[in-house]
């Protein structure tokens, strides 16, 4: 199967966006695609191999434990005779969806090389099973703001909502990584009814604010009682970063994914917010990067020659 298909195509390219997830109250539910990208290219070869370039390249395995290889093997049961070249511009630290992008890139590549047998929904289900949660995978695959839920039938369902161009994301990118497994270990197994209701209210208002473009409501919708109060202890100066964001005019401030990165949602005032963060980061002596990003409404793209 592999060889027959590869003889018809010498090169295959998958471009997958970054993502931020949770967005405050939407724990394991909300993901948003961002304009940083991982490019996964496949070339005909005698054996399977991976070449990793760009952000985090030195810390990414290039054997069968690579997430792209794991995703290909999950879909097809084997690895094709191709050389995979990965060029990554997604921050490797901070919770900006690099794992989700690798999973989606691997699944889309495998599906193309295997004749396109799987639907996008099937790839979504498989991607979630690999990642363990749907938010980053969905955003990488579908684009926009993705709202995910597990149905009574055990399958996951996703609705992508387009985001207006006036919205920008000021991203605080740390110089160290918090493993998702560790970030989940600090969360409680049980929460109170009042905390659960709080998050239902805030996540609902958050989504509605974006749908109706009433962005001033975001200021009141970003609260969370399921994960951020526990995870913020892992992030240096979190409360001060949050205070600076709102004082500078951000509409929302949240941990990006599992952290340690953070995001500020801005509407036509991103430069002022970025400047305030730059001043604070300098004063605190943190070796963090601050980048302006934009939500994008398109997900991963398959390019063929």
C-alpha positions as CSV (number, residue, x, y, z in Angstrom):
1,X,0.0,0.0,0.0
2,X,2.7,2.5,1.0
3,X,4.9,1.9,-2.0
4,X,2.1,2.0,-4.6
5,X,0.9,5.3,-3.2
6,X,4.3,6.9,-2.8
7,X,5.2,6.2,-6.5
8,X,2.4,8.7,-7.4
9,X,3.7,11.4,-5.1
10,X,7.3,12.5,-4.4
11,X,6.5,15.1,-1.7
12,X,3.7,15.8,0.8
13,X,3.4,18.7,3.1
14,X,1.1,19.3,6.1
15,X,0.9,22.7,7.7
16,X,-0.6,22.7,11.3
17,X,-1.3,25.8,13.4
18,X,-0.5,26.4,17.1
19,X,-3.2,26.6,19.7
20,X,-4.0,27.9,23.1
21,X,-6.4,25.9,25.2
22,X,-8.7,26.2,28.3
23,X,-8.8,30.0,27.9
24,X,-9.6,30.3,31.6
25,X,-12.9,28.7,32.3
26,X,-13.0,26.2,29.4
27,X,-10.9,23.4,31.0
28,X,-10.5,20.5,28.6
29,X,-13.2,22.1,26.4
30,X,-12.0,25.3,24.6
31,X,-9.1,25.5,22.1
32,X,-8.2,28.4,19.8
33,X,-5.9,28.1,16.7
34,X,-3.1,30.6,16.5
35,X,-0.8,31.8,13.7
36,X,2.3,29.9,14.5
37,X,2.9,26.7,12.5
38,X,4.4,23.3,12.3
39,X,5.2,22.1,8.8
40,X,5.5,18.3,8.3
41,X,6.9,17.2,5.0
42,X,7.3,13.6,3.7
43,X,9.7,12.5,1.0
44,X,10.1,9.1,-0.5
45,X,12.9,7.1,1.2
46,X,14.0,3.6,1.7
47,X,13.3,3.6,5.5
48,X,11.4,5.7,8.0
49,X,13.3,8.6,9.5
50,X,12.6,12.0,11.1
51,X,14.5,15.3,10.9
52,X,13.4,17.9,13.4
53,X,14.1,21.6,13.0
54,X,13.0,24.8,14.7
55,X,11.6,25.4,18.1
56,X,12.5,22.8,20.7
57,X,14.3,20.6,18.1
58,X,17.1,19.5,20.4
59,X,14.6,18.1,22.9
60,X,12.4,16.2,20.5
61,X,13.1,12.5,19.9
62,X,13.6,11.5,16.2
63,X,12.8,7.8,16.6
64,X,9.5,5.9,16.9
65,X,8.8,7.7,20.2
66,X,8.2,11.0,18.2
67,X,4.6,12.0,18.4
68,X,4.3,12.2,14.6
69,X,5.6,8.6,14.4
70,X,3.3,7.5,17.2
71,X,0.3,9.1,15.4
72,X,1.2,7.5,12.0
73,X,1.5,4.1,13.6
74,X,-1.8,4.6,15.6
75,X,-3.6,5.2,12.3
76,X,-2.0,2.5,10.1
77,X,-0.2,0.0,12.4
78,X,3.1,0.5,10.7
79,X,5.6,3.2,9.6
80,X,6.0,4.1,5.9
81,X,9.3,4.3,4.0
82,X,9.5,8.1,4.1
83,X,11.8,10.8,5.4
84,X,9.8,13.2,7.5
85,X,11.2,16.7,7.8
86,X,9.6,18.8,10.6
87,X,10.0,22.6,10.7
88,X,8.4,24.0,13.8
89,X,7.7,27.6,14.7
90,X,5.3,26.8,17.5
91,X,6.8,27.6,21.0
92,X,8.0,24.3,22.5
93,X,7.4,25.7,26.0
94,X,4.3,27.2,27.5
95,X,1.2,25.3,26.4
96,X,0.8,26.4,22.8
97,X,-0.3,23.2,21.3
98,X,3.0,21.8,19.9
99,X,1.9,18.2,20.9
100,X,-1.5,18.6,19.4
101,X,0.0,20.0,16.2
102,X,2.4,17.0,16.0
103,X,-0.4,14.6,16.4
104,X,-2.6,16.2,13.8
105,X,0.4,16.5,11.4
106,X,1.1,12.8,11.8
107,X,-2.5,11.7,11.4
108,X,-3.1,13.8,8.3
109,X,0.2,12.7,6.7
110,X,-0.6,9.1,7.4
111,X,-4.1,9.4,6.0
112,X,-2.8,10.9,2.8
113,X,-0.1,8.3,2.4
114,X,-2.6,5.6,3.0
115,X,-5.1,6.8,0.4
116,X,-7.3,9.2,2.4
117,X,-9.4,6.4,3.9
118,X,-10.3,8.3,7.1
119,X,-12.8,11.2,7.5
120,X,-11.8,14.4,9.4
121,X,-14.1,13.3,12.3
122,X,-12.4,10.0,12.5
123,X,-9.0,11.7,12.6
124,X,-10.3,14.0,15.4
125,X,-11.5,11.0,17.4
126,X,-8.1,9.2,17.0
127,X,-6.2,12.4,17.8
128,X,-8.1,12.9,21.0
129,X,-7.4,9.3,22.1
130,X,-3.7,10.0,21.6
131,X,-3.6,13.4,23.3
132,X,-6.0,12.5,26.1
133,X,-8.0,15.7,25.8
134,X,-9.7,17.4,22.8
135,X,-8.9,21.1,23.0
136,X,-5.5,21.5,21.2
137,X,-6.1,18.7,18.7
138,X,-9.5,20.2,17.6
139,X,-8.0,23.7,17.2
140,X,-5.1,22.4,15.2
141,X,-7.5,20.4,13.0
142,X,-10.5,22.7,12.5
143,X,-9.2,26.2,13.3
144,X,-11.1,29.0,15.1
145,X,-12.4,28.7,18.6
146,X,-13.2,25.1,19.1
147,X,-15.8,24.0,21.7
148,X,-15.5,20.3,22.5
149,X,-17.6,17.9,24.5
150,X,-17.8,14.2,25.0
151,X,-21.2,12.9,24.1
152,X,-23.3,10.3,25.8
153,X,-22.1,7.8,23.2
154,X,-18.5,8.2,24.2
155,X,-17.5,10.1,21.1
156,X,-16.2,13.7,21.1
157,X,-18.0,16.5,19.3
158,X,-16.6,19.8,18.2
159,X,-18.0,23.1,16.9
160,X,-15.6,25.6,15.5
161,X,-16.5,29.3,15.9
162,X,-14.8,31.9,13.7
163,X,-12.9,34.7,15.5
164,X,-13.0,38.3,14.3
165,X,-9.8,39.9,13.1
166,X,-9.8,42.7,15.7
167,X,-8.9,40.1,18.4
168,X,-5.2,39.6,19.1
169,X,-3.4,37.4,21.6
170,X,-0.4,38.6,23.6
171,X,1.5,35.5,24.4
172,X,4.0,35.2,27.3
173,X,6.3,32.4,26.4
174,X,8.5,31.0,29.3
175,X,12.0,29.6,29.1
176,X,10.9,26.3,30.8
177,X,8.4,23.7,30.2
178,X,5.7,22.3,32.6
179,X,4.8,18.7,31.6
180,X,1.0,18.3,31.1
181,X,1.1,15.2,33.3
182,X,2.6,17.1,36.2
183,X,0.3,20.1,35.7
184,X,-2.7,17.7,35.9
185,X,-1.3,16.1,39.1
186,X,-1.8,19.3,41.1
187,X,-5.5,19.4,40.3
188,X,-8.1,18.0,42.8
189,X,-10.1,14.9,42.0
190,X,-13.3,16.6,43.3
191,X,-14.7,20.1,43.2
192,X,-17.6,21.7,45.0
193,X,-21.0,22.3,43.3
194,X,-20.5,26.0,43.6
195,X,-17.2,25.9,41.8
196,X,-18.6,23.7,39.1
197,X,-21.5,26.1,38.6
198,X,-19.1,29.0,38.5
199,X,-17.2,27.5,35.6
200,X,-20.3,26.6,33.7
201,X,-21.5,30.2,34.0
202,X,-18.1,31.7,33.0
203,X,-17.4,29.4,30.1
204,X,-20.9,30.0,28.7
205,X,-20.5,33.7,29.0
206,X,-17.0,33.5,27.4
207,X,-18.3,31.7,24.3
208,X,-21.3,34.0,24.0
209,X,-19.2,37.1,24.3
210,X,-17.1,36.0,21.3
211,X,-20.2,34.9,19.3
212,X,-22.0,38.2,19.9
213,X,-18.8,40.3,19.7
214,X,-19.6,41.9,23.1
215,X,-16.0,41.7,24.1
216,X,-16.4,43.8,27.2
217,X,-18.2,40.8,28.7
218,X,-14.9,38.8,28.5
219,X,-13.6,40.8,31.4
220,X,-16.3,39.1,33.6
221,X,-16.1,35.7,31.8
222,X,-12.5,34.7,32.3
223,X,-12.7,33.5,35.9
224,X,-11.9,29.8,36.7
225,X,-12.1,27.6,39.7
226,X,-11.2,24.2,38.2
227,X,-7.5,24.5,37.4
228,X,-5.9,28.0,37.4
229,X,-5.9,28.5,41.1
230,X,-3.8,25.3,41.4
231,X,-1.6,25.7,38.4
232,X,-0.8,29.4,38.9
233,X,1.5,28.3,41.8
234,X,3.7,26.8,39.2
235,X,4.1,30.1,37.3
236,X,6.4,32.8,38.7
237,X,4.6,36.1,39.5
238,X,1.2,34.9,38.0
239,X,-0.9,37.3,40.0
240,X,1.3,40.3,39.1
241,X,1.2,39.3,35.4
242,X,-2.6,39.0,35.6
243,X,-2.9,42.4,37.3
244,X,-0.6,44.0,34.7
245,X,-2.7,42.5,31.8
246,X,-6.0,44.0,33.1
247,X,-4.5,47.4,34.0
248,X,-3.1,47.6,30.5
249,X,-6.5,47.0,29.0
250,X,-6.6,43.3,28.2
251,X,-10.1,41.7,28.1
252,X,-9.0,38.4,29.5
253,X,-5.9,36.8,31.0
254,X,-5.3,33.0,31.3
255,X,-2.8,30.2,31.6
256,X,-2.2,28.8,28.1
257,X,-3.0,25.1,28.2
258,X,-1.1,23.5,31.1
259,X,1.3,26.4,31.3
260,X,3.7,27.9,32.1
261,X,2.9,30.3,29.3
262,X,0.0,32.8,29.6
263,X,-2.1,34.7,27.1
264,X,-3.9,38.0,27.2
265,X,-6.9,38.5,24.9
266,X,-6.9,42.0,23.4
267,X,-9.2,44.0,21.1
268,X,-7.3,46.7,19.1
269,X,-5.0,47.4,22.1
270,X,-2.5,44.6,21.9
271,X,0.6,46.9,21.5
272,X,-0.2,48.7,24.8
273,X,-0.6,45.3,26.6
274,X,2.6,43.9,25.0
275,X,4.5,47.0,26.1
276,X,3.3,46.7,29.7
277,X,4.4,43.0,29.8
278,X,7.8,43.8,28.3
279,X,8.4,46.4,31.0
280,X,7.3,44.0,33.8
281,X,9.3,41.0,32.5
282,X,12.4,43.2,32.3
283,X,11.9,44.4,35.9
284,X,11.3,40.8,37.2
285,X,14.4,39.5,35.4
286,X,12.5,36.8,33.7
287,X,13.9,35.2,30.5
288,X,10.5,35.1,28.8
289,X,9.5,36.0,25.3
290,X,6.4,38.1,24.5
291,X,4.9,37.7,21.1
292,X,1.8,39.0,19.3
293,X,-0.3,36.2,17.8
294,X,-3.6,36.2,16.0
295,X,-6.4,33.6,16.1
296,X,-6.9,31.9,12.7
297,X,-10.1,30.4,11.5
298,X,-8.5,27.7,9.3
299,X,-7.0,24.5,10.6
300,X,-4.4,22.2,9.3
301,X,-3.7,22.3,5.5
302,X,-2.6,19.4,3.3
303,X,-0.4,20.5,0.4
304,X,0.4,18.0,-2.4
305,X,2.6,18.3,-5.5
